């Protein structure tokens, strides 16, 4: 059973490397578009957005390029989204120095799938270290109910790996619950497999909530994943359950396991489902058809809704419903984060009620 701390200043905190996403207007491909939208983004701040939209207090631990207009834009966007921030101002160091990452992604359409290009050279977030922050004040004095960690940040650099380990240890010592989304990326792990496997295993070993897909569990933690179930949905779900049970045997302190189930019909239509194991109880959302405007951020939306439901004291069986629905909401907008109007909207999406509300 999860036991949340009481009387904490912050409900949800995460380390992250903030950047910007540029997206072609009108679902055009990147290579033929001349008009783009700009948004501040990171997978981890996307997770916070559900809670920050619904009145909970959230914060990102990050780094900014000093005097950068992009940094100013990111800060303004975070304020607009009710997400607090803390982090050092790092001097740019000239034209070849530090900057915020650029994520260049189109939305795809029909049989043309989305394409994503990450331009992370010189990324300021790769410099994050524990000495940038007063972790004792944050966890011991202010108090944090849940720390959310992502494998994307943990694998960015040797410095961020060490940083995430030290933040996780500080959170654990204070009684803060730890949520860890493995988020394996092969390009981040190249040449660092042994170091990252050890670090990810340590973080997973003190986590209370563990999130990932079959590739994450196999490649980040060295565990067996499910075999292909073909189009047999029941067989696929049973195999995922078997995989999570294997992870549970190794990381017995984890109270909640979760992963999403996605089948891509086209860029505009997916079958979207999820699995959650909470203590000894399985909750399954069989994949059902959803219409997709932009798939980027759907998984983060799921995690955001799951964590919000836990923080808001919802019944255990409600957690997967909130996660499923907020993941769907994220795919219906051009931002890569979910901004629900209220809980009623979330449950209307879950229940398939798209009628106008006046």
N, C-alpha and C positions, 0 to 999 in steps of 0.2 A: 504494500500500500504506500502510495506517495505521501510524504509528509512535508507540506510547504511551510516555510518559515513565516512567522507572523511579525507584524509591525516593522515591515521593511519599507525603505524609501522607494526602491525600484522593484517592479514586478518582473521585468525581463531585460537582460543585458546581453550584448554579444560583441566580441571583437570582430572587426571587419576592415576591409580595404575598399573605401568608397571610390567610385568612378562615375563615368557617364555612359549612357547608351544612346546611340544615334540610330534611328529607325526610319526607313523610307516611308513617306506618306502614301496612302492608298494601296498598301500591300505590294508595292513595286519591288523588284529585286534591287539589291544594292548596286550592281554594276550598270543598271540602266536608269537609276533614279537621280533627279537633280534637286529634290526637295526632301528634307529630313526633319524629324522631331528629335528634341534633345531632352533627356531626363537623367536625374541623378539615380544611381543604382548600386546595389550589391546584393548578392543572394541573402546575406544575413539581415540587412536592413529590410529586405522584402518580408522576411519572417516576422520582424517586429511590427510591421505595418498593420496587421490585423489587430493586435492588442492596442497599439497607439491610437488607432481609429476608434476604438470602442472604450476609450477612457482610462486604460491602464498606463502606468508610467514606465517608459522604456528608455534605453540609452545604448549608443554604440561607442565602442572604444576603437579609435581609428587614428589616422595621421593625415595632416593636410600640408600641401605645398604653400609655403609662406608667400603672401601677397599675390597668389594666383587667382585670376578671375574665375577659373573653373572651381577652385576650392570655395570661393564665395558663393557661387551658384549652388554647389552641393550643400553648404551650410543652410542656405535659404530654403532649399527643398526639404531638408531634414526638419527645420523649424515648422514649415508648412504641414508636414506629416506628423507633427507632435512627437518627434523622436529627438531626445536630447543627445548631445555628443560631447566627447572629451578626447583630447589627443594633442600631440605636439605640432607646432608649426615648423616644418622642416625647410630650410633654405633650398631654393631650386638648384643652385650651384651652376648656373649658366645654361646655355641652350641645350647642352647634352646631359643635363642633370635630371632631377626628379620631376615626375608629373603624376597626374591621376590617370588610371587606366581608361582606355576607350573600348567599349563593347559595341561592335557594329553588327546589327542583326536585322534581317527582314522577317516578315511574318509568314511568307509562303502563301500559296493559294491553290486550292484543288489538288491536283497531282504534283504540283511544284512545292516541295517541302521547304521549310525555312532553312536559312543558312546563317551561321554565326561566325564572326571573326573577332578574336580577342587580340587587342594591341596593348600589351602590358609591359613593354620595355620601359625601364626606369621607374616602375610603379612605386610610389612613395609608401604604400602600405606594406611593402616588403621589408621596411626598416623597423616595424613595430617591435618593441621590447618592453618587458615588465617595468623597467625603471622609468618609462614614460608616464606611469600612472601610480596613484596611491592606492594600491590594492587593499591594504589593511583598512583604510577609511571606507572604501567602497563596500567591501564584504563584511567587515566587522562592525563598523559604526553606522553607515547608511543602511546596509542590509539589502540583499538581492534575493528574490524568491527563486528565480530560475536563471542560470547562465546557459546561453545557447552557443554551442561551438560548431563550426563547419570545417570539414576536411579541406575545403578550398583554401581557407585562410591558414590552416595548420600546415599545408604543404607549399605555401607560396615561396618560402625561403627558409634557410636554417634559422634565421632570427625569428620568424613568425612561428616556426615549430616550437622553439624554446619558449616563446611568449605564450602560446596556447597551453603548453604544459604547465607553466607557472601560474597562469590565470586559473586553470582547472584545479590545481592543487590548493590555491588560495580559497577558491569557492568551496571546495570539499571541506576544508578545515573550518569554514564558517557555518556549515550546515546548509548551504545553498544547494538546491537540486541542479544537476547538470544534464542538459540535453545535448546530444552529439549526433549530427547528421554527417555521415561518413563522406559523402560527396567525392568519391574517387575520380581523379583525372589523371590519365596515363602520362600526359605531357608534363605534369607537375612532378610526377614520381620518377621520371627518367634519371637514372644514375644515383638515386637516393632511396632505393627500395628498402634496404635494411634499416636505415635511420628512421624512415617514416613508418614502416611496419611496427617498429618498437614504440614509437611515440603514439601512434594511433591505438595500439593495444593498451598502453598505459591509460590513455584518456577513456577508452571504452571500459576499462577495468574499474573506473571510479564514476562512471555515468549512471544516471537513473533512468534516462530515456535514450534509446538508441534507434536511429532511423537510417534506412538505407535500402538499396535494391540488391538484386542478386549479385551484380558485378561488384558493388561496394563491399559486401560481406566477403566475397571470394578474394578480391584483389587487395583490399585494405587490411583485412584481418587474417587472410590465409585460410578461410573456411570453405567448405564445399557448398556449392550453389545448386539450384534445381536443374534437372535435365529439361530439355525442351518438351513441353506438354502438347505441342502442336496447337490445334484449335480446340482441344478438350479443356474447357475452362475449369471444370471440377478437378481435373488432374493437375492443372497448373497451380490452383490454389492449394491443393494438398502438398505439392512440392514446395511451395513457398512456406507453408506451415512447418514442413520438415526442416527447411533451412533455418528458420527462426528458432526452432527448438534446439538445433545444434548450437547456434550462437548462444542461446540461453544457458546451455550446459556449461559453456566456457565462461560466460559472464553472468554468473548467477545473481549478482547484486542488482542487475538491471530490472526495473519494475515494469517498464513499458517498451515494447518493440513496435515499430510501424514501418510500413512501406506502401507505396502506391502501385497500382496496376494500370497500365496504359496500353491500349491497342489503337494504332493509328489507321484509320480508314482513309482519310485524306487530311490535308492541312487544315481543313475546315470542320472535320468531324472526327472525334475520338470516342473510344469506349473507355470510360474512366472509373476506376474502382480503387479499393484500398483494403489493407489488412492491419489490424491492431491486436496485439496480445498485451493485456493488462493483468498483471499477476497471473492467474490461471485461466482467465476468460478470453476467448477468441471473439473478435468482432470483424465481420466481413461485409464489405460493400461490393457486391458483384458488379463488374464493369457494365455501365449503361451509357447509351449514346449522349454526347454533349456536343454542342456547336462551339467552334473555336474561332475567335478573332485573332488571337496571338498566343501561342502555346508557352512562350517564354515566361517563367515564373509560376507555372501551375504547381510544381512540386513544392516551391517555397510557400505558396499559398496554403497548401495542405498542412505543412509543418506549422505555419502561423496559426491556422485555425485550431489544430490539435492542442498547441501550447496555450492558446487563449482559453479554450474550454477547460483545460486543467486549472489554469490560474483563476478562472471565474467560478470554480467550484461546481462545474456541471457534473452530472452523474456519469459514471464510467462509460456507459453505453452511448452517451452523447458525444464523446470525444471524436470518434470517427466521423460522425455526421457533420460536425463543425469543420473538421479537416477536409472532408470530401467537398463540401459546399464552397468553402473559401478557395480551394484549389480551382473549382469551376469558375468562380467569380473572377479570379485572376486571368483566366483565359478568355474572358468576354470583354476585356479592355485593352487599350494599346500600351498602358503602363505595364511593367513586369511585376507589379505588386498589387495585392488585393486591398481595396479600401471599402469595406462594407459600411453601409449607411447605419445599420443597427443589427441586432440579433434576429429581428423578425425577417429581414431580408435574407440572412444566411439560411434560416430554416425554410423560407419560401423556395429558395433555390434547391435545397435538399429535397423538398417535397414535390418539386416539379411544378410549382405554382408561378407562372409567368404572367398572371393577370395584372392589369394596371391597378396601381394603388393610388387612390385620390384622397 
